[in-house]
Amino acid sequence: MMILVAGPYRSGTGDDPALLRANVDAMNDAAVGLFRAGHLPVTGEALALPLIERAGSAAVGDPVFDEIFHPISARLLARCDAVLRIGGPSTGADEMVAQARTEGKPVYTSVTDIPAP
């Protein structure tokens, strides 16, 4: 399955670059587990952050950031088979979970709960 890893990016970070990076690392660590289990993991951050930079964003949360960050994840999820929700509180990740449920897609909270391919 192609599975979107959804977790906190900005939540609880105060936009501190080191904490943002730690959140991306946590999502990427989960993605490695999915890959090793035979799935195709994706994160919105992997697609959004390079585009945000190229589009001229000056800071996390500026208009260019907001134009791309959440919308790209929503578009990506429309093509995914499921969501893996990780980490703590996150409005954006919770929105991805809600979208997945609306679209009838499974939502998992652990790699070990996901059926083998």
C-alpha positions, 0 to 999 in steps of 0.5 A: 500500500501507499501510506501517508505518514501523518504526524506533528510538524509545527505543533509544540515547536515554536517553529524552532528549526531543530524541533521541526527537523526532529518531527520530520525525522520521526516521520521519516523513521516511521516511513523506513519501517513502512518501507521495510514492511513492504509498503510505499511510504510518503510524507507531505513534508517530503513534497511540500518543503522543497516546493515551499523553499523554491516558491520563495517562502521566507519563514515557516507559516508565511503566506507561501508556506500556507499556500502549499504545506497542508494542501499538498498533503491533502492532495497526496492523501487522495492518492494514498491507500491508508494513513499512519498517524504518529506522534503527539497533538497535531491539527494538520495530522488530525485533518489527514486522519479525518480526510482518510476516514471520510474517504473510507481509508484505513488509519493506523497508529502503529506499523505493526498494525498494518497488514503485510502486502 
